Amino acid sequence: MLRKLLLVLLGAVIALPMIAGLAGIKLLQFKTMGDAFAEMTMPPEPVNAAEVFEYTRQPQIPAVGTVMSVQGTMVRNEVEGLVREILFEAGSNIEAGQPLVRLDTELEQAQLREAEATAELSRISLKRAQELRKSKYIAQSEFDSIRTGVKQADAQVDYVRAVIAKKTIRAPFSGTLGIRQISVGQFLNKGDEIVSLQSLDPVYVDFSLPQQHQGELRTGLTVQVKADAYPEQPFEGRITAFNPDVDPATRNIRVQATLSNPQGFLRPGMYVSLEVLKGMTEKVLMLPATAVQYGPYGSTLFVIEASEENPESLVIRQQSVTLGKHMGDFVEVLQGVKAGDRVVSTGVFKLRPGMTVVVDNSLAPEFKFEPTPNNS
């Protein structure tokens, strides 16, 4: 038993120096690896860069409006009658005064012949009375009665002719016709609808602006209009009138702009969005919207600067900014940077402050104020 114990002790005495030597070697290896890692530097991160630039813009007031025709009406008949002839095609363009519908005039033509005969007899009676008056064979009162009868007969002729003229319904102004509401042989009462007539060039756009814009409103300001039906077709006009009073219910000002519409794209009743261009211009700082990193404590971006330790290398600094309006792919920056500063324009989510970077814009996207993305 004692012998076994001595052998164990002897083995331990021999093994301990060996274990200590191996541990020392490992510790030396770990230290050498740590020193090597400490001296290693990460390669610079390639980034896209863009400069903060100064942009001159014309402030705009957004609004929505409705297209209205300068002249538009539902054509109706003034006198009742039976439709004998329809002289227009639905959807056609017509000129002012062009006949649209003819109503039956047989009864009125008979009344006209009777009225003309009565007028002719009255003139004959007046001529005879004038001869008798010279010889004083007729009293002045009787002569005056005959002369008045002539005027009444002529007036009756004019009345019947006017009724016959109104039996031909004409276009009150030039424009585009809609869908006809009548048929041949139909009896029309006074005021029945016949067809819609709208003048499409030019047109009005009516819209409202909050009362705080009262001081900026004046006639002649440019208005840019967009319609959902023609997203790639711009329309432009000018403010021609606005109400002198403010709506007490909405506190808005009613404004009217006039637009040229030679192709008839804008139709009465159409909803449009628009922007009123103010008369003055202003300078603002702009940068790509993708350069901004949004967070719970505000918006930030990464500014690219020369390293203090090595001026030949570039590092990034995280900077808080205050943003303004968006314009296409760009955003206005109110505070935080100045014109000429270089910022990381894309991929900011993978960066951290103090990183070494290298600018590589070979694959940088093209930023536009009016982007036209593909329809996917």
Buried (B, 14 or more C-beta within 10 A) or exposed (E): EEEEEEEEEEEEEEEEEEEEEEEEEEEEEEEEEEEEEEEEEEEBBEBBBBEBEEBEBEBBBEBEBEBBBBBBBBBBBEBEBBBBEBEBEEEEEBEEEBBBBBBBBEEBEEBBEEBBEBBEEBBEBBEEBEEBBEEEEBEEEEBEEBBEBBEEBBEBBEEBBEBBEBBBBBBEBBBBBBEBBBEEEEEBEEEBEBBBBBBBBBBBBBBBBEEEBEEBBEEEBBBBBBBEEBEEEEBEBBBBEBEEEBEEEEEBBBBBBBBEBEEEBBBBEBEBBBBBBBEEEEEBBBBBBBBBBEEEEEBBBBBBEEEEEEEEEBBBEBBEBEBEEEBBBBBBBEEBBEEEBBBBBBBBEEBEEEBBBEBEEEEBEEBEEEEEEEEE
